[in-house]
Amino acid sequence: MTDRDRLLDFCRQQLGKPYVLGATGPESFDCSGLFYAGLKQLFGASVPRISTDQYALGRAVDLAEVRPGDLVFFDTGWVERKPNHNGVCMDAEKMINANSHQAKVVEEVFVDGYWSTRITGVRRIFDADGKLDLFGKSDHAPPFDDVSESHPFFATIESLRLAGVVRGFEDGSFRPDQPVTRAEALKIVLLCFE
């Protein structure tokens, strides 16, 4: 069974569970929490928690090229951050998502009706063989050489990287266990408020 098949099976097993804002399972989920929980449980991978940050994972693909396992993102208009909703594609027309309107995890069509007018993009997180590829690289390498997906601070570091707050060092490292200077800490704080 491929990584992609494992995630699709995980999503199917959650159908009917309640939608709760901020929930990451196992009894209830929100949209990004469903994907977050699947990756953590199945692969031990830490990814950003909210859909806006998850939008930077994988690589962008055209809506006409959607395949199972892709993530589809939406702007539902209710918060300033965009995109603010996502689902896992089951095929070229349907997704599984947890949404507040239906108050549960459901499988539904996203290519017409309500969802079709709100699509902001599609991200591919699996390679052609169905192997997890969160960074759009064939070798599935994390952005920093010394911060693996199992590192306890991976999700935090990745969220800050995606927000443009941290870049790491020129040699490709982040040095997560090295103390931060006062100047570095101040710069991080100031960039968080830009």
Number of C-alpha atoms within 10 A of each C-alpha: 7 12 19 19 15 17 21 19 13 18 25 15 11 22 15 15 17 21 26 20 16 15 18 21 18 13 11 21 27 27 27 28 26 28 29 23 23 22 19 15 14 12 15 12 19 21 22 23 19 21 24 21 21 25 25 18 19 22 17 16 16 10 16 9 10 19 19 20 25 25 27 26 25 23 20 18 12 8 9 9 12 17 23 22 25 32 29 27 25 23 14 17 16 18 25 27 28 33 21 14 7 11 17 21 27 21 19 15 18 21 16 9 9 11 15 12 13 17 19 18 17 26 24 25 23 25 18 10 9 16 17 24 21 23 18 20 15 13 11 16 15 17 19 20 13 14 21 15 19 13 13 11 14 20 18 14 22 26 21 18 16 18 15 13 19 18 17 16 10 7 8 12 14 18 14 15 8 7 9 11 9 9 9 12 12 12 13 15 12 11 14 13 7 7
